């Protein structure tokens, strides 16, 4: 697990500064209420100078040491040194700033009345401790959230692997069933189809052994073309196909075999039942931060077998795992046929 995942920053730089400012105001109020003169402005100067000094020193020291602000709360020797050094140096600097504002000397006053020094120091350290506790609690929440996201990611990867293991045999069984029918009716065509099936299977096995995270839209389109060529052996002139992949979409990352069940459904349930066949269109576009994929056919239209079948459901499941903004829409195409549109977060 990476460092960024193990120790996420719960807040940005400016948000952390805002939190420190709130604690400075609170500590100033405590100091003012606890004194007879109740000088709010003086207590505010002391608290603000001390709190911001400690915070900025911690930010700077963490950066010099190569730590994120969140890693200060890991309480290792380097982070502990940052905390102790920042608190001491920030308190001293804040006291000098407050003394300059009032024209007094806390150190000289403390030599005569040690209780004054102890009062300021205890309130300052207590305020810093409360702030640290708040940041620590936020950090714990963020770590738990990061661990949950990691667990969800691993579960999603496992589910994708399971879906893929189901998809590939599903397609192979359909192809073998078609081969069996052709062997009885048209042996030469069956032999040609077997050759194309062999080519497709070799490409599929090669892709399955590669890194799935490196699979692109261009790779997916190349495999779809192989599959359509395999189906064209059986359907002949009844099947025409168009593949339109925009240049900016070609390099986008895509889960392997995401579109193939849709193309298979379009041919098996949409185009093949028609005597005249029809046209298959597959397109990929980029729109803002989304990758848009379209599978359209001019076939028989929607049916229960198509809208509720294994292929479409598996694709729905995989799209649902793709993240925020991912969706699959199934409907009738203008004129005749079926249109499936997928939107995914763009990953390049």
C-alpha positions as MATLAB code, in Angstrom:
seq = 'XXXXXXXXXXXXXXXXXXXXXXXXXXXXXXXXXXXXXXXXXXXXXXXXXXXXXXXXXXXXXXXXXXXXXXXXXXXXXXXXXXXXXXXXXXXXXXXXXXXXXXXXXXXXXXXXXXXXXXXXXXXXXXXXXXXXXXXXXXXXXXXXXXXXXXXXXXXXXXXXXXXXXXXXXXXXXXXXXXXXXXXXXXXXXXXXXXXXXXXXXXXXXXXXXXXXXXXXXXXXXXXXXXXXXXXXXXXXXXXXXXXXXXXXXXXXXXXXXXXXXXXXXXXXXXXXXXXXXXXXXXXXXXXXXXXXXXXXXXXXXXXXXXXXXXXXXXXXXXXXXXXXXXXXXXXXXXXXXXXXXXXXXXXX';
ca = [
       0.000    0.000    0.000;
       1.381    3.385   -0.942;
       2.273    6.169    1.463;
      -0.470    8.368    0.099;
      -3.036    5.739    0.878;
      -1.638    4.886    4.316;
      -1.387    8.492    5.574;
      -3.827   10.744    3.692;
      -3.985   14.433    4.537;
      -7.389   14.993    6.157;
      -7.465   18.684    5.159;
      -5.795   20.984    2.659;
      -3.224   23.600    3.723;
      -5.704   26.475    3.902;
      -8.363   24.425    5.650;
      -5.817   23.408    8.276;
      -4.988   27.082    8.750;
      -8.670   27.855    9.246;
      -8.959   25.183   11.916;
      -5.893   26.540   13.730;
      -7.391   30.041   13.612;
     -10.605   28.768   15.218;
      -8.645   27.162   18.033;
      -6.684   30.396   18.504;
      -9.937   32.323   18.917;
     -11.203   29.750   21.400;
      -8.029   29.834   23.488;
      -8.035   33.646   23.438;
     -11.569   33.629   24.811;
     -10.533   31.248   27.601;
      -7.583   33.450   28.531;
      -9.667   36.647   28.463;
     -12.445   35.152   30.593;
      -9.950   33.847   33.091;
      -8.424   37.267   33.784;
      -9.958   40.213   35.600;
      -9.020   42.784   32.949;
     -10.424   40.554   30.198;
      -8.213   42.066   27.481;
      -9.498   40.194   24.471;
      -7.217   41.857   21.922;
      -4.082   41.062   23.902;
      -5.041   37.433   24.417;
      -5.964   37.147   20.735;
      -2.532   38.413   19.666;
      -0.756   35.960   21.966;
      -2.927   33.026   20.898;
      -2.855   33.835   17.185;
       0.913   34.394   17.102;
       1.577   31.194   19.046;
      -0.908   28.936   17.249;
      -0.050   30.033   13.727;
       3.677   29.912   14.465;
       3.430   26.328   15.729;
       1.336   25.288   12.746;
       3.534   26.955   10.104;
       6.695   25.568   11.694;
       5.172   22.100   11.587;
       4.190   22.525    7.951;
       7.663   23.729    6.997;
       9.542   21.097    8.998;
       7.369   18.317    7.601;
       8.084   19.473    4.049;
      11.831   19.680    4.662;
      11.828   16.152    6.089;
       9.729   14.861    3.202;
       6.648   14.156    5.339;
       3.027   14.943    4.627;
       1.204   16.862    7.352;
      -0.770   13.708    8.148;
       2.441   11.738    8.772;
       3.219   13.993   11.739;
       0.593   12.001   13.620;
       2.404    8.716   13.029;
       4.482    9.603   16.093;
       7.757    8.276   14.780;
      10.990    9.907   15.935;
      11.111   12.417   13.082;
       7.473   13.432   13.471;
       7.866   13.656   17.266;
      10.861   15.953   16.796;
       8.769   18.147   14.494;
       5.981   18.396   17.072;
       8.193   19.168   20.076;
      10.417   21.609   18.201;
       7.474   23.417   16.624;
       5.579   23.760   19.924;
       8.591   25.146   21.811;
       9.762   27.481   19.056;
       6.219   28.618   18.227;
       5.431   29.357   21.880;
       8.584   31.415   22.304;
       7.980   33.362   19.098;
       4.300   33.938   19.885;
       5.185   35.227   23.327;
       7.655   37.748   21.884;
       5.031   38.955   19.386;
       2.434   39.376   22.137;
       4.949   41.162   24.366;
       5.812   43.544   21.528;
       2.102   44.300   21.054;
       1.578   45.056   24.763;
       4.971   46.618   25.411;
       5.618   44.191   28.280;
       7.860   41.221   28.968;
       6.280   37.908   29.870;
       9.680   36.530   30.855;
      10.375   39.373   33.262;
       6.853   39.117   34.681;
       7.205   35.361   35.038;
      10.327   35.807   37.168;
       8.223   37.733   39.680;
       4.938   35.861   39.229;
       5.583   32.332   37.923;
       1.848   31.631   37.891;
       1.420   34.037   34.950;
       3.934   32.103   32.891;
       2.381   28.770   33.850;
      -1.080   30.085   32.932;
      -0.066   31.139   29.455;
       1.948   27.991   28.847;
      -0.757   25.595   30.051;
      -3.472   27.258   27.954;
      -1.241   27.363   24.882;
      -0.192   23.725   25.174;
      -3.749   22.637   25.985;
      -5.061   24.431   22.894;
      -2.400   22.828   20.723;
      -3.176   19.418   22.239;
      -6.894   19.844   21.484;
      -6.063   20.846   17.911;
      -3.781   17.822   17.560;
      -6.498   15.559   18.913;
      -8.958   16.937   16.375;
      -6.516   16.490   13.495;
      -5.687   13.007   14.743;
      -9.356   12.013   14.834;
      -9.848   13.304   11.295;
      -6.758   11.408   10.176;
      -8.095    8.188   11.677;
     -11.366    8.657    9.815;
      -9.536    9.253    6.544;
      -7.378    6.185    7.054;
     -10.434    4.032    7.701;
     -12.061    5.489    4.595;
      -8.928    4.793    2.534;
      -8.807    1.205    3.794;
     -12.504    0.781    2.936;
     -11.942    2.117   -0.573;
      -9.005   -0.244   -0.987;
     -11.138   -3.182    0.157;
     -13.881   -2.147   -2.275;
     -11.317   -1.912   -5.073;
     -10.023   -5.420   -4.350;
     -13.594   -6.746   -4.249;
     -14.320   -5.045   -7.579;
     -11.214   -6.584   -9.139;
     -12.242  -10.021   -7.883;
     -15.753   -9.576   -9.272;
     -14.371   -8.464  -12.637;
     -12.172  -11.549  -12.760;
     -15.188  -13.737  -12.028;
     -17.312  -12.020  -14.682;
     -14.562  -12.392  -17.234;
     -14.154  -16.087  -16.455;
     -17.876  -16.477  -17.175;
     -17.965  -14.311  -20.289;
     -15.244  -16.003  -22.313;
     -16.680  -19.559  -22.060;
     -20.139  -18.133  -22.829;
     -18.902  -16.697  -26.126;
     -16.903  -19.829  -26.961;
     -19.893  -22.131  -26.423;
     -22.009  -19.986  -28.738;
     -19.320  -20.113  -31.419;
     -18.883  -23.858  -31.104;
     -22.650  -24.326  -31.397;
     -22.612  -22.294  -34.624;
     -19.688  -24.359  -35.907;
     -21.598  -27.564  -35.282;
     -24.551  -26.287  -37.298;
     -22.293  -25.239  -40.196;
     -20.485  -28.581  -40.262;
     -23.773  -30.240  -41.151;
     -24.933  -27.647  -43.683;
     -21.789  -26.111  -45.184;
     -18.496  -27.901  -44.309;
     -16.190  -25.535  -46.304;
     -17.671  -22.530  -44.534;
     -17.348  -24.351  -41.222;
     -13.649  -24.917  -41.893;
     -13.159  -21.236  -42.736;
     -15.022  -20.295  -39.567;
     -12.842  -22.639  -37.529;
      -9.725  -20.896  -38.870;
     -11.088  -17.495  -37.859;
     -12.109  -18.881  -34.477;
      -8.568  -20.128  -34.001;
      -7.224  -16.641  -34.774;
      -9.683  -15.038  -32.369;
      -8.898  -17.525  -29.606;
      -5.151  -16.943  -29.970;
      -5.637  -13.170  -29.692;
      -7.941  -13.632  -26.683;
      -5.446  -15.798  -24.822;
      -2.653  -13.336  -25.563;
      -4.729  -10.478  -24.177;
      -5.801  -12.436  -21.088;
      -2.157  -12.945  -20.140;
      -1.374   -9.250  -20.491;
      -1.955   -6.593  -17.836;
      -5.696   -5.906  -17.812;
      -5.090   -2.336  -16.581;
      -3.210   -1.599  -19.813;
      -6.123   -2.622  -22.059;
      -7.265    0.312  -24.212;
     -10.247    1.161  -26.390;
      -8.048    0.516  -29.433;
      -7.295   -2.989  -28.125;
     -10.991   -3.620  -27.511;
     -11.896   -2.490  -31.021;
      -9.218   -4.763  -32.514;
     -10.711   -7.777  -30.724;
     -14.239   -6.785  -31.739;
     -13.181   -6.653  -35.376;
     -11.783  -10.176  -35.055;
     -15.056  -11.369  -33.549;
     -17.204   -9.672  -36.189;
     -15.026  -11.196  -38.913;
     -15.696  -14.579  -37.304;
     -19.451  -13.964  -37.338;
     -19.334  -12.692  -40.912;
     -18.195  -16.136  -42.032;
     -21.609  -17.485  -41.081;
     -23.772  -14.485  -42.034;
     -21.940  -13.432  -45.170;
     -23.277  -10.271  -46.856;
     -26.108  -10.082  -44.332;
     -23.711   -8.533  -41.811;
     -21.994   -5.179  -42.313;
     -20.073   -3.450  -39.553;
     -18.653    0.012  -38.919;
     -16.084    0.826  -36.236;
     -15.546    4.488  -35.414;
     -12.966    5.175  -32.702;
     -12.040    8.826  -32.212;
      -8.264    9.419  -31.899;
      -8.636   10.922  -28.421;
     -10.558    7.832  -27.268;
      -8.199    5.189  -28.667;
      -5.710    5.389  -25.782;
      -8.345    5.457  -23.023;
      -8.229    2.527  -20.600;
     -11.079    0.035  -20.783;
     -11.913   -3.212  -19.009;
     -11.232   -6.139  -21.388;
     -14.230   -7.623  -23.222;
     -16.589   -4.932  -21.952;
     -18.181   -4.350  -25.366;
     -18.071   -7.862  -26.773;
     -21.263   -9.098  -25.010;
     -23.098   -6.104  -26.464;
     -21.804   -6.803  -29.960;
     -22.624  -10.492  -29.551;
     -26.180   -9.625  -28.480;
     -26.573   -7.203  -31.381;
     -25.665   -9.927  -33.860;
     -27.387  -12.888  -32.225;
     -30.654  -11.209  -31.145;
     -30.797   -8.197  -33.446;
     -29.334   -8.907  -36.882;
     -29.262  -12.666  -37.333;
     -33.029  -13.219  -36.899;
     -33.689  -10.913  -39.885;
     -33.537  -12.488  -43.316;
     -31.836   -9.426  -44.739;
     -29.466   -9.007  -41.755;
     -28.397   -5.464  -41.069;
     -25.734   -3.023  -39.938;
     -23.675   -2.985  -36.730;
     -22.089    0.288  -35.587;
     -19.589    0.591  -32.736;
     -18.233    4.011  -31.749;
     -16.050    5.581  -29.054;
     -15.899    9.284  -28.197;
     -14.532   11.499  -25.434;
     -16.807   14.129  -23.908;
     -15.168   16.163  -21.173;
     -14.115   13.740  -18.434;
     -16.214   10.868  -19.800;
     -15.573    8.097  -22.293;
     -18.705    7.436  -24.367;
     -19.154    4.045  -26.045;
     -21.998    3.174  -28.400;
     -23.167   -0.133  -29.869;
     -26.004    0.234  -32.361;
     -27.674   -2.195  -34.719;
     -30.463   -1.983  -37.296;
     -31.900   -5.320  -36.282;
     -35.074   -6.718  -34.801;
     -35.077   -4.469  -31.740;
     -35.356   -5.200  -28.035;
     -36.523   -8.518  -26.690;
     -36.646  -10.163  -23.280;
     -33.803  -12.502  -24.210;
     -31.665   -9.516  -25.116;
     -32.548   -7.103  -22.315;
     -32.363   -9.716  -19.552;
     -29.627  -12.001  -20.867;
     -26.303  -12.895  -19.299;
     -24.204  -10.733  -21.600;
     -26.040   -7.481  -20.919;
     -26.277   -8.134  -17.177;
     -22.559   -8.839  -16.905;
     -21.815   -5.597  -18.725;
     -24.149   -3.691  -16.389;
     -22.315   -5.142  -13.397;
     -18.931   -4.166  -14.763;
     -20.041   -0.648  -15.661;
     -21.438   -0.212  -12.142;
     -17.945   -0.888  -10.777;
     -16.294    1.738  -12.971;
     -16.860    4.669  -10.605;
     -18.799    7.895  -10.370;
     -20.628    8.931  -13.527;
     -20.569    5.420  -15.034;
     -23.853    4.276  -16.559;
     -25.340    2.013  -19.224;
     -28.452    2.967  -21.174;
     -30.387    0.529  -23.353;
     -33.092    1.613  -25.746;
     -34.506    1.471  -29.236;
     -32.486    3.059  -32.009;
     -34.120    5.686  -34.236;
     -35.874    3.935  -37.086;
     -35.272    0.309  -36.211;
     -32.889   -1.609  -34.022;
     -31.291   -1.228  -30.617;
     -28.931    1.351  -29.149;
     -26.689    0.735  -26.132;
     -24.740    3.664  -24.714;
     -22.075    3.453  -22.020;
     -20.472    6.368  -20.188;
     -17.337    5.745  -18.122;
     -14.890    7.994  -16.250;
     -12.063    8.798  -18.671;
      -8.818    7.055  -17.708;
      -5.740    7.465  -19.911;
];
